[in-house]
C-alpha cells in the first residue's frame, strides 16, 4: 500500500485521484493514457490552440506539459530505482511551457508522442523489481519513492483530463 511518506504533500492532489488499492500501477498507467488519448483525439481542430482564459495554457501546451513532466519524472524514477542517491533538481513547468514550441506543433503528433512515451514508461516500470519500486530519492528537496512516481504519472494525467473536461470543452 502506498504511504504518504513516499511523496511530498504537494503531490497528494494527484495521488488521491488514483485509487491505488483497486488496480496495479501498470493498469493505471495503461488506463489513464487510454482515457487521455481517447478524449483528446475527439476534440475539434478549433480546440487544439484554445486556452480557456488569457494566460492559461492551450491544449497543445497542456499535452506538451504532460509529456515534459513525465519525462522529467521518469528520469527521477530511473535514478531512484538504480539507487543513485544524488539529489535531483526541480523544474519550472512555466519556463518549460514558455519554451516548448507546442503551439507550432501538429496536435496529433503531440498525442502520438504521449502514447509512445507512456509505452516507454510502462516498459521502464516493468523492469523494476519490487525492491526498486520502494526505493526513495530526493528531488526538489523532497523525498519520493519510485512507486509513488508511477502513481503520480496517472494522477497527473487524470488531473489534467479533469481540467480539460471542466474548462476546455
N, C-alpha and C positions, 0 to 999 in steps of 0.2 A: 504494500500500500504506500502511495506517495505521501511523504511527510512535508509539512510546512517548513521544516528546517532545510529542505532540499532546494529552496529558491528564495529569492528576495521578496519581501511583501509586495513590491510594485507588480510583480508578475501574477499575483493572485487573481487579478481581473481577467486574465487569460486562462489560467489553470482551472478556475472554477467553472469555465464553460465546458470542460471535458470531464464527464462523469467516469473517471478512470477506473472505477471498480467494475464497470459493466463490460468493457471490451479491452482488448490488448492495445498496447501502444501502437503497434503496427496497423491494427484495424482502424484506429482513429486517424492515423496518417493517411491511409487509403480513403477513408470515408470523407474526411474534411476536404481533401483535394478534389474528390469527385463532386461534392456539393458546390465548392467554389467554382470549379470549371464549368459545371452544368449550367449554373445560373449566368455566369458571365458570358458564356458563348451565345446565350439567347438575347442579349441586350442589343437594341438597335444601334446603328452606326453613330447617330447623333449623341448617344450617351458616352461614347468612348473618350471624348475630351471634355466631358461635362464635370464641373465641380459644383456641388450643391450650394456653395456660398463663396464669396470673394475671399481669397487667401487659403481656401481648402484645396486639397489635392483633387486632381481629376481621377477618373477611373484608371487611366493608364498609369498615373503616378502611384496610385494605391497598389496596383498589381506589381509595379516595379519595386515599391517599398516592401511588399511581401516577399518578393524574390531576394532582395538585398538582405533583409533581416534573416531569412532562412539560411542564406549563405554564411553570414557572419556567425550565426548560432551553430551551424554545422561545424565550422572550424573550431568553435569552443568545445562542442561535444567531442570532436576528434581528439583535441588536446587533452581534455579531461579523461577520456576513456583510455588514452595511452599513458595516463598518469604523469603528464607534464605538469609540474607544479608552478610554472611561470604564470604570474598574474597577468591577465589579458585586459587590454583597454576596452573602454566603452566605444560606442559610435554614436554620432549625432545624426539621427534619422532625417532631420530637416536639411542638414548640409548634403546628405546623400540625395534627397529628392531635388534639391536646387541644382544638382549637378548630374542628374541621371539621364537627361535627354528622352525621357519616356514619352512625352507628348509628340515627339518626332518619329517614334517607332510605330510599326504596324501592331495594332491591338492584338491580333490573333498570334503574332509572333511572341508577344509577351505571355499570352496564355500557354502557348506551346513550351516556352522556356520554363514556366512554372511547373508544368507537367513533368518535364524532363528532370528538373531539379528535385521535385518530390520523389520521383522514382530513384534518384541518386540518394536522397536522404533515407529512403526505406532500405536500400541496399546497405548503406552505412550502418543503420541500426540493426539490420540482420547480422552484421559482422560482430557486433558487440556481445561479449559474454555477459552472464548475469552479474558477475563481479564488476565488470566495466560499467554497466548501467548505474551502479551505485556509487561510482567514484565521483568525487566533488572537486571542483576547481574554483578559482576566483576570476571573475570578470566584472568590470565596472565596480570594483571594490566590494562585490557581493559573492557569497557562496552560491553555487548552482551544481546540481547533480546532472549527470548525463541523462538519466531517466526523466528528470523534470524538464530538461530542454526538449526531449522528444514530445512530451505532452504539450509543451509550450508552442511548438510548431502548429499543432492542430488548434489550440486555443486562440492563438494569434490570428490564424486564418478565419476561425469562426467569428471572432470579434469583428474583423473587417467585413465579413459576409453580412453580419447583422447590421453594420453601418450602411452597407450598400442597400440592403432591403429597406431600411428606415429613411435614408436620405437621398439616394440616387435614383430610386425607381419612381 
